[in-house]
Amino acid sequence: MTTDQPAPPHAPVAIIGMGCRLPGGVNSPDQLWKTLIEGRDCLSRIPQERWELMVERLHPEQVPEHPFAAGIVDHTFDHAYFGISADEAAEMDTQQGWLLEVAHEALADAALDPAELAGTRTGVYVGAASIDQAATNFGARARVGVFTASGAGMAILANRLSHHLDLAGPSLTLDTACSSSLTALHYAVRDLRSGEVEAALVGGTNVLSNPVITASFTETGVLSSRGRCAPFDHNADGYVRSEGAVVLVLTRTGEATTRGHRIWARVSGTGIGHGGKAPHLLAPRADRQAQAIQRALDDAGMRPERVGWVQAHGTGTKAGDRIEARGIAQALGEGGPVAVGSVKSVLGHLEGAAGALGVMAAALAVHHGQVPPTLHHHQLRAGLEHQVRVPVRAEPWPHTSQVNGGRVAGVSGFGFGGSNAHAILTQAPATDPPSVEDPTPLPETVFISAHSPAALASAAGRLAVNAPRGGSVGTVADTSLTRGPHHRWRAAVTAADLGTLVQGLRSLQDGTPDPYTITPRLTLGQRPLVVFVYSGHGGHHPHAGTELMHRPVFAQSVEEARAALAQQTGSPVWAPGQDITGFSDAQHCTHLIQVGLTALLVDRGINPDLVLGHSVGEIAAAHTAQILDTGAAARVLARRSELLAQLTEAGGLLAVRARADEVQALLGPYLGRLTIASYSAPNVQVVAGPEEDLDHLHTHLEKEGMWCKPVPDVIPAHSPLIGPLAPALREALAGLVSAPPRLPIVSTADPDHTAGHPHTWGPAYWADQARQPVRFTQALHTAASAMGQRPVVFVEIGPKVLLAEHITHTLTDVAVTAVTSDSFGFARGIGQLYTTGITPTGPTTRAHPELVIAPGWDHTRSGSTTTDQPRALTPARDQVQAHLTEEVARLADLPEGLDLDSTWARIGLGSHNLLQLISRLRRVPAWAQVDIQLFLPEQTFRQVASTLSELLPGPNEPALEWAPSVLP
């Protein structure tokens, strides 16, 4: 959103994102469209718990027999996500919370990262007419606090959203009654066209928490006695009030097209006006409504016959429907009755949000090319036959309106005080659909994150609904990476097909185990450092990397390494999918796979901060550190493997579960013929030597009940039996060119040696490396120490998992994962890295704007109600510190508790937080008069607690009477 050039005066504006919180659990554009097309009635009655609170505010003679009919939305809000305390949330207008959440959902629908809007000239235009929260906060004798005013102010509906997103554009709340949000749209369109703003969030909201307005409307006779809204129907008797919120994301059409956004529809024209001096204030006028429609047509440069359908105001009142039909006919009905409908038939009347909801419904109809039915309509009201017609079944878009430019819809909104508004929506070019699923897809990693476990479960459930729209797991994976929020609570699903993906997402939603999911975990606050650990001999197998050869980056790296290796051997080199016929093939397999996996990781933006390698894996480590280029690495591998292959009959290896000193004692009787070849873990060592001695040791250990296991298909590596070959290897590598490492590397042959000098990695090193034991545990500790106090993740890289368990047993406070040669193992490794805090940078090319990565919300927490608890219990003197700690913890994140010798400034409390804390403390009668002097800058919490203790009455002293006080 960077373009600041004004659009042409009548240029259409693009709707690129939509979000909603509506009755019947309708919380997305897809759900709204399904509700409209199916004609599902979403109206009910005020829930009993809420009704009991409402009844207290009604005059006894006006309490109905049953709770009011209404369209109801849960009054839940994830205040923690927005950094809002429970106390503040308790005094906040529900509409503020809805707008915050729905705005985030609308931005996700627009494929926009909320952070991208910070500092931009993005405007917020909110239409609202409900003052229910003000009636609560400003009620007689209500205990006020720091949040009382901001919790109920109408301006704050828009302002809080601008504040949260750090927006620099205008921030307006408009109240024109039931045309409020359509009027807000009008001004947003004007500002976009003029260049005043570069993007706009247009919201509409309504809440039903105070019954007085409903009782008043009952007295005026505009509400349905049947609890159903039947627009333009012969038996219609009024509407049903509803609550909810809608947010639309708008930008200039050229900008939307350039950035590749999906455009739901375009707002081509808007018009507003007033009914003037009607017979009485609340009486509508058909001619003035027709004028608003005509202004919108003129603004769009549109002829009336182009309009194929009108999303009418359609309240179902006798006078309202009659006059609206006449106005529509005057403006649009030259060619006969105009097709009209009203979303109020299924969702009720959202009053301040009605216009935004009408725009959303019309945008969906224009986008899908269908006219949705109007529920509860059976017979047209007499006298309207030549003015309007009301489809009662879903219909294709009228053909005549699609010529010369596509589908066109109108949207009307009329306030009960005479403020009229109309908008003209037009069809936008469709985006190319996502690519269909590959017939033989490889597993992909789909990323899910949120700020809490409950929110993560919510996000997974929403993605399970949206994922099939992606067409392939690859599209879902790339979109989740590109547009996911990447919060600290993270999980992943590895899948090759959409069915498996949805199954995995549902398991995350339900908290049930699934083999394709990576368990949710909380990442640390900072990105971990990464150590690549290249495994040694033993992971090779014929099918290593076979599927990954379909990944171009992997295939190219493997083929380049194979070509370099073939130059050194003078013979064909093993390739993924071929049989492994000997020791050299096994060594080549391990190295080639490690080179390919490293290339794949780097291509995804996962780069190591340090590397080390076990045995033959050290060649790949040196290659990654750029000590050895591809040719030099091939030379070391070729010469090393061909010489060591001569020892295939000379002996083998035996893994023993015991400490190194215990194993050394066991080897004493063998007089040096058996030695430790690898210090693999604190309680696992690998012994090398002749087969006869190894068999003898194996038998002895089994009799003693000690775990041991022969290592198959190996030579007696890293033992004295290599000694006679070391000179030949040194000579074969004469002239080897090595470079200083470009990133830290730890030698597993000599972990204490300085590895930065190029001579360290010359022919002598590689000859000695083959002979010396692998000091793996010591190398791991050296690597961990080099990382300092930063969190670290160790990543094993090889054909199979060999070392991960050893790393875990050696370093108990680091994260460990493995990236292996099968496509599922690679995808799973990427997912595990993500849950440690490593976010890949790619691939992203398959991300698609129509696949929405919706945020997840944690609605398991709610704000406490402060207004009904004017006093707090007086703590005992020995409990004052605990009381103060509890109050501070409401305002600050204290993972290790409150340091009583710290101050409010040192723990990060701001001045506004301090006022909140003082207001909370004043609820204790003895502290009713405390003020800002209690928290002088150098005053510690321990000193504050001491002062508060002194203010408490003694055992025989009367408690001070509580008196209200004014904030300093």
N, C-alpha and C positions, 0 to 999 in steps of 0.2 A: 504494500500500500504506500507507494512513494510518489505517484504522479500528483502534481499540484496544479496542472493546467485545468481551467474550467471546461466543462462540456458545453456543447452547443445548447442554446436556450431551451429547446424542446427534446433534448436527447433522452432516450429511455435509461432508466437506472436498473441495474441487475440485482435481483434477490439471489444471493449465493449461499445463504445459510438460513435455516429455520429451526427453532426449538420450541417446545411447548410443555406445559404442565397443566393437564386438563382433566375434567371429571372422567370417571370410568377407567382410570389408569392409562389414559392416552398421553404418552410422553415422548412421541417422536413423529416426524412427518409420515413415516410408513404406517404407524398405528393410527394416525388421524385419517389417512386416506382409506385404510381398511374399514375404519368405523363409519366413514361417510358412505362408502360404496355399499357396505352391508346394511346400512341403516340401523345401527345398533343404538338403542336408547341408553344413554349414560346418566340419566337423571335418577335421583333417589330422594332421601330425606336427610335432614340434619342428623348426624349421629347422636345417639342418646347422651353420651358423655358431654358433648359440646352443647347439646340442647339444654341440659340441666343448668349450665352456666348462663345460657341466654335467657331462660325464663325469668331469672332474677331481675333482668333489666326491663322486662315488659310490664306495662300496667296490668294489674290483675284481670281487668275486664277485656284485655286484648290478647290473653294467652289462648292460643288455639287448642283444640282437642288433641291434635297430633303435631309433631314437629313439622316445620315448614318443608315443603318440597324444595329441592335444591340440586344443583350440580356441585359435587363435593370433591375436594382435592385434599390429600393428607397434608397436615400442617407440619411437615418435617423439613429440616434444614441441616446440612452438614457444615455447621459453623466452624468446626476445627479446621477444615480445609482452607477456609478464607481467613484464618488467623483471628477469628472472632471468639471471644470468651463466652462461656456458658451464661454468665451474668448479662452480658450485652445482648446475646441472642434472645434471652428471656424477655427483654423489653423491645426487641425489634419487631417492626411490622413484618408479618409473614411474607408480605409482598416483596420486601427487600431480599429475603433469602431466596424466594422463587426466582426473582430476576437474576440474581448472581448465578444460580445453578443453570437456569435455562439459557442465559447468555453464553456460558461455557459450552453448553450443548449445541447452541446455534453456531458458535465459532468452530466447533468440531465438525458440524455438518458442512460448514464452508471450507473445510480443510485449512483452517487458519490456526496458528499457534497463538494463544492469547498474549504471550510474551512479545510477539512481533509488533503488537499494537502500542506498546509502551512509548510514550512521548510523541505519538503521531496525532495529527489533526483528525482524530476520529470522534464523531459526535454521538451523544446518547440522547435519544428522544423518547420519553416514556409517556404514554397516555394512561391516566388512572383517575378514578373518581371516588374510590372508597376511603373513607376517613375512620374506619372502624378502630384502628389501633390508637388513634388520637383520643377516641372516646374512652379507651381503657387507660392509657397513660396519664391523661389529663383529668381523670375522674375525681370526684370529690373525695378529699382525705386520702388520696393515694399516696403512698410513700415514694417520693421521687428520688432519683439518683443521677449519676453522671450520664446515663444513657437514655433518660426519659424523653428528652427533646429530640435527639437524633433518631431514636427508635420509632418516632411517630411522624416526623416531618415529611410532608409530601415531596418536597424538593429532594430529600435524601434518596428517594427511589431511583432517580437518575444519578445523583451525585455519588452514591456509594459505589455504583458500577464504574463510573469514571475514575473514582479513587482507587478501586481495586485493580483496574487494568492500567492505571497511570496514563489516562488519556488526556490530551491537550485540547480537544475540541469542545464545542458547546455541550452543556449538560442540562437538559430541560425536562421538567415534568409538566405536562399540560393536562388541564382538566376542562373538557367541554362535555362532560357527562358521557353519554354512550357513544359519542363520536371521537372521544379523546385520542385513542391510538391511531385512528385513521387521520386525524388532524396532525398528530405527531409525524406520521409518514409524509404528509404534505410538506411540512417544513424540512424534513430530512432530505427529500428529493430536491427541494429548492437549494439547499446548502450544498448538496453534491454537484448540482449543475453549475453553480456559481463558482465552485472551487473553494468555498468556505471550509469544507471538510473533504477528506479523501476517502473516508468510509463512514458508515453510520450504523449504529445499533438502534433499531426501533422496537420499543417494547410496549406491551399492554398488559395490565394486571388488574385483578379484582379479588377481593377477599370478603368472606361472609363470616364475621365473628361477632358483629353487633346486630341484634335482631330488630332494632328500632326502624331502620330503613325499610326492611322487609314488611314490618307492620304498617308503616306509612304507605307503601305501595299497595298493600292489601286494602287499605282504606280508599285509595284512589281507584281501585278496581282494575288495575292493569295486570295483576298476577292471575295465573290460571288456577281455578278451584280444583281442577282435575290433576294438577301437577304435571301437565304435559303441554308442550308448545307445538301448535299445529298451524304454521304460517299460511295465510291466505285460504285457510279451510273454512267451510261454511259453519262449522261448529266450534271454531277456535274461540277461546275465552281468555286469552292473555298468555303471558310467558312465565318462565321459571327462572329465578335468579341463580347464577352460577359463579364459581370462583375459579381462578387459575391464572396462568401467565403465558404469554407468547413473546418471543423475540425474533426479529428478522435482521439479517446481516445484509447490508446494501453497499454497493460500490458502483462506480461508473462502469458502463457496459464494456467499453474498450479495455479498461484495466482488468476486468474479470476475464475477458477473452484472452488477453495477453498472458495472464498468469495461469491459464488453464483451469479455471474454476468451473464446476458444474453450475449452470444457471437454471434455477427453478422456473423463473418467469421474469419478465421485465415490467417495471412500472413505467408506462409510457406517458401517463398524464394524471394529474390530480386537480381537484377543485374543491374549494370550501366556500361557505357562505352562511347566512343566517335567515331564519324564517321571518324576521321582522315582526311587525305588530299583528300577530295572529289573534284570533278571538280571545285567547288567554295564553298565559306564559307557556303552558305545556302542550298547546295545540300545534300540530304540524301543518305546513302549507305545501300543497303539491307543486305549485308553480316555483317556489323557492328551492324545493328539492330538485326539480327539473333543471333549475339554473345551475346548481352545483354539478349535476351530471354533465350539462353542456360545457361548463368551464373545464371539466376534466377532458372531455372530448376535444375541445379547442386546444388545450395544453398538449394533447397527444397528436394533434393534427389528424384526427380520426373521424370518419363519417359514422353516423349512428348505426347503419346497417351492418357494420363490421362486428359489432358486439354480439357474440353468440349466446351469452348467458350472463345473468347478473346474480351475484351473491348479495341478496337483498338484506336490508336491515331486518325485515321479516319477524316482528315480535309476536304476531298472532293476536294482537289487539284489534278490535273491530275498526276503530277510527284509524289506527296506525297503518294497518294493511290496506284499507281502502284508499287512503291518501297517498301512500307510497306507490301503489299500483298505478294510480292516476299520474303521478309524477314521472314514473318510469315510462309509461306510455307516451307522455308528452315529449320526452327527450329521445326515446329510442324506438317507439312503436309505429313508425311510419309504415313498415312492411307487415304489420300484423302483431298479434300477441307476442310479448317478449318472454323467453324462457327465463324463469327465476327460481331461486331456491334459497334456503336459509339453514345455516349450520345450527341455528338455535333449536331446530327440531330434534336434534340428537344430543346436543351439549348444553342447551339452555343459553341464557343471556349473560355474557361475561361483562356487560356494561362497559367499563373503561377499557377493557381488553377486547371488546366485540369487534372493533374495526380491524385490529391486527389479526385476530382469528379469521375474520372474513377474508382478508388478504391471503393468509396461509392456505385456506381452503380453496380459494380461487386459483392460487398459484399451482396447487396440486392438480386441480381440474385441467388447467391449461397445459400443464406439463404432461399429464397422462392422456389428454385428449378425450376425456369422458365427462359427462355431466352427471354428478351424483344425485341420487334421489333425495326428496324431502320427506322425512318421516311424519307420520300422523296426518298426512294430507289425503283426504278421501274425496271431497267435493269442493270445487272452487266456490268461494264466497260469491253470492249473487251480485251482479253488476260488474264483475271483473273479467267477464268472458272475453271481451275484445281488447283487453289491456295486457294481461299476463297469462302465461300457462305455467303449471308447476309439475315438472317431471317427478313421478313417484317410483320410477325404476331407473337404474343407471342407463344412460343413453350415450351413443357416440356423439362427438361434438358436431353441432349443426354444420352441414357441408357448406352452406352458403356463406358462413362467416369465415371460412378458412381460405377463401380465394384472396389473392393480392396481399399476402403477408402473414398468413398463419392465424392461429386461434386468438381470440380477444374476449376478455371477460371484464365486467364491471363489478365494483364492490361499493356498497353504500353503507354509510353510518350516520345516524341522526341522533343528536343529543336531545334530552327531554326539555332543555331550555331553548331549543331552536337552532343549535349549531349543527350545520349540515356538512358532510364531506363525502366525496366520491373519488375512486381511483380506477384507472384503466390499466389492466394487465394484459400483456401480449406474450405470445409464445417466443421462446428463445431457441436457438439452434441446439440440437441434442449433442451431447458429448459421445465420443466413440465408446462402446461398451468395453468392459474388461475382457482380456483374452480368456478363452475357455481353458478348462483344465487339460494339461498335457496327458496324452494316453498313458505314458509311462513316467509319471512325475517322480522327482527325487524328494526326500523329506526336506521340509523347510522349518525354520524356527519362527514362531509367532510370539511376539512379546506383549505382555500384559503388565501394567503397573498401576499403582494407586498410592494414596497416602496412609492407608490403614488396611488391615486384613478384610474388614467388611466391605470397604470401598473396592478392593481388588476383586472380591467375589462378585460385586455388582458390575464392575467393568467387564469381567469375563462373561457374565450372563448376557450383557448387551452385545458383546462382540459375537457371541454364539448366534444371536439373532441376525446380526448384520453380515457375518462372514460369507454365507452363500452368495450374497450380492457380488462378492469379489470375483466369482467365476473360477478361481484357482487358489490353492494355498499360497502359491508364489505371490500373487497379488495381495493377499491378506498379510503375508509376512512383510513385504516391502512397505505396505501402507502402515502397518503397526509400528515399524521402525521409523518411518518418515514422520508420522503424525502422532505417534504415541507420546504421552506426557513424560514418561520415564521418571516416575516418582521413586521413592526409596523402597516401598514394598513392591517386590517384583516376582513374577512367575513367567513361565514360558510353556508353550506346547510345541512338540515336534510331530509333524504329520506330513504325509504325502498326498492325502486326499481330504476333501472337505468334510466327509462324514467323520473321519477320525479326528479332525480338528474340532469340530463341534462337540464331539464326545468329550474330548479333553477339556474344552472350555466349560462345558457343563459340570465336569468333575471339580474344576476350580471353583465354580459358582457354589456347588453343594458341599465342598470340603471333603470329597471322597477320593480315594486313591485311583490313579490311572497310570498305566505304564508309559504314556506319551506326554505326561506333564512333568515339569520341573517344579518342585514344591516351592510355594511362596516363602520368601525370606526377606528380612529387613537389611538393606545395604547400609554401609557406613556413610557418614556424611561426605567423605571425600573419595575420589576415584582411587581404587587400589593400584599399587605398583604391580607389574606383571613379570613373572619369571617363567621363561620357556624352558622346560626340562625335556631333553630328547632321550628317549629310552634306548637301551642297548639291544643286544641280540635276544631273540626269543619271541618277538611279536609277529614275525613274518608268516604269511600264508598266501596261497595262490590268488585269492580273490581280493587281496588288499588293493584298495583304490579303484576297483573296476567301475563302480557306479560313479565315483567322483571324476573319472575321466570325461564325463559329460559336462563337467564344469570347465569352461575354457581356461580360466586362470590356473587351475590345478593341472590340466592336461598340458598346457604350454610349459609350465615349470618342470613337470616330470619329463617331458620329451627333450627339453634342453639339457637336463641333467643326464638323461640316457645317452644322448648324442655325445656329450663330453666323456661319459664313462666308456662308451664304445670306442672312442678314439684311443683311450688308454689300454683297453683290453685287447683290441684288435679282433673282437668277436662279438656276435649279437649279445645284447644285454637283456636281462629279464624285464618284462613289461607286465603291468597289471592284467591279471587273468591267465597268465602262463604258469605252468608247473614250476615249482622250486626244486631243482635237481641237485643241489649241493650247498655247501657252506657259503661259497661266493654269491650264489643267487640270493641266499637268505640275507647276507649283508647288504647286497645291492637293493633288495626290496625295502629293507628298513630305511636306508638313506633316501631313496627316491620318494618314498611316501612322506618322509619328514620334510623334504624340500617342497613337495606339492602342498602339504598341509600348512606349512609356514606361509607360502604364497597366498593361500586362501585366507588365512587369518589376517595377513597384512592388507590384503585387498578389502577386507571388512573393517579396516581401521584399528585392528587389534595388534599393537606393536609391543614387543617386549622391552622392559627396562633393564633386564639382565638375562643372560642365558647360561645354561650349563648342560653337559651331555654325559650320559652313562655309556662308557665303553665306545662302541662304534658310533653311538649317538653324538659323541663329542665332535665328530667331523661336521655334522649338520649344524651343531651349535657354533662352530668356528665359521661356517659359511654364513649363518645368519648374522654374526657379529662382523661380517665382511673382512675377517682375517684371511680367509681362503675364498677366492672367486670360484665360479662354477668349475673351471678347468682344473684349478689346484685341488679343490675338494675331490673331484673325480680321480685325480692322480693318487692322492693319499688313500682313498677308498680302494682303488683297483690294486695298488701294490700291497696294501695291508691285507686285503681279503685273499689274494692269491697266495701270499706267503703263509698266512695262518691256516689256510685250507690244508696245508701239508700235515697238520696235526690232528686231522679228523679221527685217526685211529690211536692217538697217543694218550688219550685220557678224556676226562669230562668234568662235570660240575655237580655238586650236591648242595642243595639249600638246607640250612640247619636253623631251627628256631631256638636260639640261645644268644646270650650276650657275647660280645667279642672275646672277653677274657675267658669265658667258659669254653668257647670253641678253641681258643689257643691252647688251653690245658688239654683238651681232648686230642689235639693234633700232636702233642709231644712225642708219643711213642712212634710216630711215623718218620721221625728224624728228617724233617724238612721236605719229604716227598709230597705231603699234603700241606697246602697253605690257604689262607683266606684270600680269595680272588675279589670279593666285593663285600664291603661293609654296607649292607643294603638298608638296614634299619637298626634301631637300638637292640632288638631281639631277633634279628634275622641276619645271618651271614651266609655267604656262598663260598664253598670250599672247592678248590681245584687240585687235580693231580691224576695219577694213573688210575685206570678203571679198577684194577685189582685192589688197590688201597681204598678207593672210594667205596667199593662193594663191602669191604671189611668194616669200614666205619659205619656204613649204612646199617649193616646187620647189628653192630654193637649198639647203635643209638636206638634202634627199634626195640631191642631187648630191654634197654633202660627206660623205654617209654617216652623218648624224646622225639618230637616231630622232625622229620627230615624227608626230602623228596629229590630224586635225581632230576636234573634239568635236561630235557631231551634235545638231540640234534645240536650238540655244542662241541667245542674243543676245550682243552684246559687253559682257557684264556687267563691273562693277568696272573701268571704263575711262573716259576722258574723254568718250566718246560718251554716257555717262549724265548728264553734267554739266547739260545743258539741262533735264533732267527733275527734278533734285533739288529745286529750289524748289517745283515743283508737288507733289511727294511730301511735303515739309515742311508745306506749307499743308493738304494733304488730311488730315494727321495732327494738325492743331492741336487742342489740348485732350486729347490722348491721356493716359490715366491709367496711370502705371507706379508700382510699389512697390519698396521696397528689396529686394534679393535675399535669399531665405531660405536660400540655400546659395551657395557661391562660384561665380562665373562669370567666364570669361576672354573678352574681346572679341577676335574675330579681325580686326576692322578696326583696332583700336588695342590690341594686347596689353599695352602698358605703362601704359595708362590705368587709373585707379582705377575699378573697375566697381561699387563698392558704393553709389554715390549714385544716387537715382532719376532725377535730371536727365540722367544718362549715357544713359538709355534713352528719352529723349523724342523728339519729332518730328525734331529736328535730327540726332540720332544715326542714326536710321533712314534719313534722306535721305543723310547722308554715307556710311553703311555700304554703300549700293547703288553709290556712286561709287568708294570707295576699294578698293584691292586687298585680297584676302584674305591676311593674313599668317599662314597656317596653321602653318608650321614654327615661327615665333616664338611663336605662341600655345601650341603643344604644349610647348615648353621652359618657358614661363611656368607652365603647368599642372603640369608635372612638378616644377618647383622648389617650387611651393606645397605639394606633398605631402610635402616634407621627405625623410627617410630611409626612410619606410615603403614597402613594396612597393605597386605601382600596377598596375591593369588598366584599359586604355582600351577602351571598348565603343562601336563604331560603330553608329549607329541610323539606319536608312533603308530604302527599298524594296529596294535592292540594295547589294552591297558596292562602295564606291567609294574609301574612304580608308584601309582597314586596312593596305594595303601601304605607303602613304605614312607612316603612323604608325610602322610597324616600321622603315622606313629612317631616320626622323628620331630616334626614341628607341629605341636598340638594347637597353636594359636593362629594358624594361617588357613586360608581357603585353598582347596585343592580340587582341580577338575582335570579332565582328560579330553583330548581331541584325537579321534582315531580315524582309521581309513575307510570304514564303512560309512555310507552316507547318513545313516541314522545316528551313528556315533558322533559324526562331525556336527550335525544339527543339534544334537543334545548337548555337546560340549559348548556350542555357542550359547545355548539357553542357560547353561549353568554359569557361564561367564557373565551373562547379563544379570543373573540374580546375585552375583557378587559385587555388582556395581560397574562392570565394564560394558558400556553401550557401544555396539558396532556402529560404524558410519555407513555401511552399505550391506547388501545392494538396495537400491531405492528406485530403480528404473521402472518397476512394475507397479508402483504406487498409483492408485486411481482415485480421482476426486469423488466418485459416487460411493466409495466404501468409507463409511463413517467410523472412526475410532472414538466412540462416545466415552465421556468420563464416567467413572464409577463414584457413587456417593455412599457415605457412611451415615445412614439414618438410624443407627442403633443408639446414638447419643442425642440428648436434647438439652436445651438450656434449662437451668433451674428457674423457678418463678420467684422473683425477688419482691414483687409488689404485694404479695399476700403474706409476707413475713416481715412486718415492720421492725420487729425486734429480734435480736439474736440472744441465745443463752449466754449468760455471763460465765466465763470460764473461771475455774479456781486459780489462785495465784500460781500454783506450780504447773498449770496448764497453759499459761499465757504464751510461752514460747511455741508450743505445739499449735495453738490457735493462730498465732501470727504466721507460722510456717504454712499452715493450711490456706490461709488467705492469700499469701504471696504466690503459692503454687497455682492458684486459680488464674494468675496473670502471667506467670513465667514458666518456661520449661525447665524443670529442676530434676534431671535424671539421677543426680547423686544427692538430692536433698538440698535444703537451704543451709548455706554457711552463715551461721549467726554472727560471725565476725566480719561479714562483708556488708556492703551498703547497697541501697537500691540502685545506685548508678552503676556499681561494679557488676551487678548481675544482669544488666541490660534493660531495666525498667525505664520507660520514658515518663515524662511529666504527666501525660494523660493517664498512664497506668497508676501513677502515684495518687492521682485524684480518685481513681477507682478504688484503690486500696483504702484511702482515708474514708471514703463513703461507706465501704464495707465495715470498717472498724467502728464507725459511728452507730452501727446497729446495736452494739452493746450499750445499754443505758449509761453505764459509768464512763463511757468514752464518747458520749454524744457531742462533746464540745472540742474534741481534738482537732487540730488543724495542721497546716503544712509545716509548722515549726517542729512538729514531732519528727520530721524526716529531714533535718538539716544535712547538707551534703556528706559530712564526715561521720554522721551518726550511724553506728552499726545496728543491725537488727537486734543484737543482744541488748544494746542500750535502749532501743525502742521498746523491747519487751519489758525491760526493767521499769521504764517510765509508765507503761500501761499497767503494770502490776501495782505500782504505787497509787494509781487512780482507782483501783478496785476498793470497795468498802471492806472494812475489817469484819470479823465474825459477828460482832455485836453492833455494827453500824448499819443504819438504814441505807438501802440502795437509793441512789439519786434518781429523782424522777426524770424520765426521758423527755427531752425537749428538742424540737426540730432545730436545725442550724443551717446556715447558709455556707456554701462552698467558698473558700477564700478566693 
